[in-house]
Amino acid sequence: MTAERDGAGRNGGFWGAIQSFTYGTPLYRYMLAGRVPDALRPVPTDTWPGDSDHGRLILEGRFSLLGHVALMSADPQDEDVWVPAGTTGDWQAALNGFAWLRDLRQVGGDMARRRARELVADWIDRYGDWDGFVWEPDILGERIASWIGHYDFFCASADDEFRYRFLDSVAKQARHLTRVARQAGGGSAAIRAAKGLVYVGTALPECEKLLAQGIRQLQNSLAGQLLPDGCHISRSPSRHLLVLRDLIDIRACLRAASEPCPPMLDSAIERMASLLRFFRHGDGGLALFNDSNEEDFLLVDAVLAQSEAKIRPLSDPGASGFHRLAASRTLVILDAGPPSDVDGCAHAGMLSFEMSVGKERLIVNCGAAAGRPDWNLAQRSTAAHSTLVVDDVNSAEILADGSLGHGPSDVHGERQEQDGNMWVEASHDGYAERLMLTHRRRLYLSADGDDLRGEDTLTGTGGKVFTIRFHLHPKVKASMSQNGALALLRLPSGLGWKLRASGGTLDVADSIYLGRRGEMKRCQQLTITGDLQTGGASVKWALRREDKKP
């Protein structure tokens, strides 16, 4: 049984047929067999926080992954138990990666340990031999690392028969991984495959060659996936967090085995931790660019602590194209970089920005609909971001599988600062080919953080109408006043901000917020609309803080 992976299709078509012919034979099953290790060498225990609520669901036979809850069948004859109907390929990959073992560990107790053993044993019964989906290199690497990292939790106290079957399965999966790790692709999947090689290379006796292979793949992957400023090439804060966690795990594994840590790995962790701090809002969560959710701020805290990094976030990282304007309690993060086609994270959100005041988010992007294919394209659209859109056309073409079609060839931004006041001027040509237009955005934040001003300019001859959107966090309330000339925004704390605009019509409308995985909340958005004249259009707007609470 094989499932199709969202946006990847690596197990379909000609390559899938070749894999089935090569790996799905009795001869290959014989080749995977070999000596079963007596025990594991000491390895670091998985230290990431689990979710006890999710753990209790697992005890009931339900899994909450990527914000979607699915029931796992208890029928031993049900062939779809590990690829439940109604779930996406990415959800199924998360299920078969077994990172959810930390949720059972968080619950603790004999019942949770027994449940973990039952699930591992059931998986071995069904997939002890090769499968075209659940044995993909990245899923395989994640599963091996999860099993080994949770060995003390569910396996150390098991009977001899279970431990033998467990170690035999780990060894078989490791032998396959060493053959296919390089097929993981050029994104974060290659790092997860390398992570699996490092774990088995340090945990299993006589597997030093796998360790060396994993280190080589890791170094090659980092060379191609880290931008000079330390941002993951996907330009996705959530994917950046995931990759950084993998790197920290790999370093911990090497340290536990008294193996040397490559300087490139230490450097990557240091620089990526700095960028992770850059992406945080005042509430501790992440900015919502390129398929990202807020993420759990406690997890972000744990990642930063275990990174051991001391570098503070830069205001202008450089190659990633993001800019951070911070003054007093006001924070603005602007995306002035090109979309990336790596890992399927691209959004058409060029020149979008988010804004928070203290621990309260004010202006947001709509977020990511993880596990919701029906919302996949909508939340990637330009209209789902706090930026300008022309004729409801995306500034970068997002295809049905999440990859990029037509996109901008030039996206850039420049930053200046004087006496604490900050300016960013950015532009993109994503509309040049289709609508003969270029979008330029200027942002200014005063030194006291109480005054954010913007200017959006369209230059060219195409297009009919434009809309500038300011999506608001669900806890922010908006109202119009002065016959539509001004919008009043009220934060939960009672602080107010006023938005005025010239060059278009200001209004308030409904929107949807997908900032937290598994949640879809109604919110509001402010819009500035207008007709495009010959030669484009220019809109100026100002967002200023009120002096008094109501």
Order of alpha helices (4+ residues) and beta strands (2+ residues): alpha-alpha-alpha-beta-beta-alpha-alpha-alpha-alpha-alpha-alpha-alpha-alpha-alpha-alpha-alpha-beta-beta-beta-beta-alpha-beta-beta-beta-alpha-beta-beta-beta-beta-beta-beta-beta-beta-beta
